[in-house]
């Protein structure tokens, strides 16, 4: 419930192309952890828990290196969630079975965090981790959740 695997954050393995929807899923997952009890997102790990690495995502960069990947990730999360939300987010990289993976550790936020899609209208959607999935809450659900979760 507190760990999520993503094979990639940017590269769609089915279409063999960059996919902005996958990028948004990463931000939604982080928002869901922030708004619940925290958790860890592992990028470069498939659904079976096998480390497959970041090569597909890194291949989308002009210079494929971990520093640039971390900069992209930080900028992306900042655009979607805002700077204050990121104070409880720590990004690190590990080598597992010879494959580089990205570990995003998310502490629970002391206040609600809302997500805005990059380049979209300011919808301020609320996502919450529920069980083993991240769910979008409707306005009345977000209000009720906030009242009970943060008092």
N, C-alpha and C positions, 0 to 999 in steps of 0.2 A: 504493500500500500504506500510505502514511502520511498520506493525506488522505481524509476521509469527508465526504460531502454529506448534509445532511438538509433537506428542504424546510421542515419545521416541527419544533418540539420538543414542541408541546402540541396543536395543532389537526389533526384527521384530515380531510384534504381529501376523502376518500370519503364519510364519514358526516356531514361538516359539523358536527362537535362536538368538544369537548375529549376527549382520549384519554390516560388515564394510562399506557397501554402504550407510547405514543410517548415520553412523559416518561422512562420507565424505559429505553428504548433509548438515549437520550442518555447516561444514567449508565453503562450497559453499555459503550458505545463509549469513554467516557473511561476507565473501568476497564481496558478492553482495551489502550488505548494506554499507560496507566500501567504495566501488567504486561508490556509488550513493549518496543519501542524508541521509544516516544513517537509523536506525530503531531498532526494538526490536524483538528478537527471544524468544519465551516462550516455554520451553521444559517441558513436563508433562501436556500439554493442547491439547485436541483433535481438529480436524478440526471444530467442532461445538462450540469451545470456552469454553468447559467444562474442569475444572481442574481434571485430572485423576491421577496426582502424578508421582513420579519418581521411584516407587518400582520396576518396571521391569528392568530399567537400573541399579539401585542400587544392584539388585540381581546378577548382573554379577561380582561384586567386591568381593575380599576376605573378606574385612570388609566393609559392606555396610553403609557408612556414607557420609554426605554432603561434608565434608572436602576432602575426597578422590575423590569424584565425581568432585569437583571443580579442584583438581589437575589434574585428567585425562583430563578434558575439556581444561584447560590451556595448558597442554602438547600437546594435539591433535591439537589445533589451532596454536600453535607455530610451530609444525612440518609442517603443511599445509601452513601457511601464513607468517611465520617468526616473530621474536620478534618485530621488529619495527611496524608492522601492528597492534599489540595488544595494543598499547598505547591508542587507542580510543575505547577499548572494556572493559566494566564493567560487571562482573558477580555477581549476588546476588540471594538469595533464599527467597521465600515467601510462606506462608501457605494460601491456598485458599480453602475454604470449607473443611478444615481438610486435604487437600492434599498438599504436598510439591512440589513446582514448581521451575524451574530455569529460571531466567530472565537475558538475555544477551542484554545489551544496547550497541548499536554500533553507534559511531559518524562517520561522513563522514571523510575519509582519505584525507590528504592534497596532497597525490600523489597516483598513481596507485598501487594497491595491486594485486599480482598474486598468484595463488594457485598451489601447487605441491602436488600430491597424496603421502601419506606416503608409502615408500617402492617402489614407482614407478620411472619412469624416470622424470627428471626435465622438465616437459612440460611447466610450467609457464603459466597456463591458466588464462584468465581474466573473472570474473563473475560480472554481474551488475544487480542490482534490477531494473526491469522494470515493472511498474504496480504492480500486486500482485504476480509476479513470479521472480525467479532468472534465468538469461540467460547467457550462455557461449557465448563469442564473438569470432569470427574468428580473425585472426591476423590483417587483414586490418580494420575490425570493431573496434578492440581494439585500434588501432593507431588513427583512426578517433575520437572515443569516447574520448580518452585521450586528444587529441588536443583541442577538444571543451569543455570538462568538466574541465580540469585543466589549460587550456590556453597554 
